[in-house]
Amino acid sequence: MNGNHNAHPPRAVRISSSTADLAAIGPTLEAAHAAVGDVPALLDLAKAVAEAAPGPGEGRTGFLWEILASVTAVDIAASRVLRAPVMVG
């Protein structure tokens, strides 16, 4: 995998959400960072995020893209695992 293993904690990518919404992405980023290279953990993360994230068509598309962009900054493989369940809802 090609995860970002730097010493700094992962930070959310902001597109249009409030600071509070971005803070809500923090636990997802920490979990993605911890799961780099662990496919079963990434699948569990994808399921949990898909259940918690707003669904497509709920007017929160920007926030969904922030989740995906933020996870991509941690690990592109994690983002690819996460994309389908989150975008389908």
Stockholm file with secondary structure:
# STOCKHOLM 1.0

chainA/1-89         MNGNHNAHPPRAVRISSSTADLAAIGPTLEAAHAAVGDVPALLDLAKAVAEAAPGPGEGRTGFLWEILASVTAVDIAASRVLRAPVMVG
#=GR chainA/1-89 SS CCCCCCSSCCCCCCSSCCHHHHHHHHHHHHHHHHTTTCHHHHHHHHHHHHHHSCCTTSSCHHHHHHHHHHHHHHCHHHHHHHHHHHHHC
#=GC SS_cons        CCCCCCSSCCCCCCSSCCHHHHHHHHHHHHHHHHTTTCHHHHHHHHHHHHHHSCCTTSSCHHHHHHHHHHHHHHCHHHHHHHHHHHHHC
//
